[in-house]
Amino acid sequence: MSQHLDRYYQIIKQSHVTEKATTDTHFRNAYHFRVPTDANKIEIRHAIETLFEVKVMSVNTTGVKGKVRRRGYVKGQKPDWKKAMVTLKEGDTIDVI
């Protein structure tokens, strides 16, 4: 079981708090998280249900391309990442800071 918990903590990297995410939380009871690019919806569902002890109704994911950045004449790119929008059962909440 500890191997699963380790993977669950790796899956839920951090909450993604933006204006849209905050609106989603109030109107749809959906929370946004940054997750690894290799995480699938089933793993994300199990991680949220186990770590936060809530009931997940649906999981939507989207891949986000990293932005190209410049510093002087050197051009680089931010890494690609994945965002998960997790909708919870009515009445369940997660304390996101």
C-alpha positions as CSV (number, residue, x, y, z in Angstrom):
1,M,0.0,0.0,0.0
2,S,2.9,2.4,0.7
3,Q,4.0,2.1,-3.0
4,H,0.6,3.3,-4.0
5,L,0.7,6.2,-1.6
6,D,4.1,7.2,-2.9
7,R,2.8,7.2,-6.5
8,Y,-0.4,9.2,-5.4
9,Y,1.8,11.9,-3.8
10,Q,3.8,12.1,-7.1
11,I,0.6,12.3,-9.1
12,I,-0.8,15.3,-7.2
13,K,2.1,17.7,-7.6
14,Q,0.3,20.9,-6.7
15,S,-3.0,22.7,-7.0
16,H,-3.4,25.0,-9.9
17,V,-5.0,28.1,-8.6
18,T,-6.1,30.7,-11.2
19,E,-9.1,32.9,-11.7
20,K,-10.8,30.2,-13.9
21,A,-10.0,27.5,-11.4
22,T,-11.5,29.4,-8.5
23,T,-14.7,30.1,-10.6
24,D,-14.8,26.4,-11.4
25,T,-14.6,25.5,-7.8
26,H,-17.5,27.7,-6.8
27,F,-19.9,26.8,-9.7
28,R,-19.0,23.2,-10.6
29,N,-17.2,21.9,-7.4
30,A,-14.2,21.2,-9.6
31,Y,-10.6,21.5,-8.6
32,H,-7.5,21.9,-10.8
33,F,-4.2,20.1,-10.2
34,R,-0.9,19.9,-12.0
35,V,-0.1,16.2,-12.6
36,P,2.7,14.3,-14.4
37,T,2.3,13.9,-18.2
38,D,2.2,10.1,-17.8
39,A,-0.6,10.1,-15.3
40,N,-4.0,8.8,-16.5
41,K,-7.5,9.6,-15.4
42,I,-7.9,6.4,-13.3
43,E,-4.7,7.1,-11.4
44,I,-5.7,10.7,-10.8
45,R,-9.1,9.6,-9.5
46,H,-7.6,7.0,-7.1
47,A,-5.1,9.5,-5.8
48,I,-7.7,12.2,-5.1
49,E,-10.1,9.8,-3.5
50,T,-7.4,8.3,-1.3
51,L,-5.5,11.4,-0.3
52,F,-8.4,13.7,0.3
53,E,-11.1,11.1,1.3
54,V,-13.7,12.5,-1.2
55,K,-15.8,11.0,-3.9
56,V,-14.7,12.0,-7.5
57,M,-17.5,12.3,-10.1
58,S,-15.3,13.0,-13.1
59,V,-11.7,13.7,-14.2
60,N,-10.9,15.8,-17.3
61,T,-7.3,16.2,-18.4
62,T,-5.5,18.5,-20.8
63,G,-1.9,18.7,-22.0
64,V,-0.4,22.1,-21.8
65,K,2.6,23.0,-24.1
66,G,5.5,24.8,-22.5
67,K,6.1,28.4,-23.5
68,V,9.1,29.6,-25.4
69,R,11.2,32.0,-23.3
70,R,14.1,34.3,-24.1
71,R,16.8,35.7,-21.9
72,G,18.9,37.9,-24.1
73,Y,19.8,36.0,-27.2
74,V,19.4,32.6,-25.6
75,K,16.1,30.9,-26.4
76,G,14.7,28.2,-24.2
77,Q,11.4,26.4,-23.5
78,K,9.5,25.7,-20.4
79,P,8.6,22.0,-19.9
80,D,5.2,20.6,-21.1
81,W,2.8,19.7,-18.3
82,K,-0.6,18.2,-17.7
83,K,-3.6,19.8,-15.9
84,A,-6.4,17.7,-14.3
85,M,-9.8,19.1,-13.6
86,V,-11.4,17.0,-10.9
87,T,-15.2,17.3,-10.2
88,L,-16.3,16.2,-6.8
89,K,-19.6,14.9,-5.5
90,E,-22.0,17.6,-4.2
91,G,-21.0,18.5,-0.6
92,D,-17.4,17.3,-0.8
93,T,-14.6,19.9,-0.7
94,I,-10.9,20.0,-0.7
95,D,-9.0,22.6,1.3
96,V,-6.7,24.1,-1.4
97,I,-4.2,26.8,-0.4
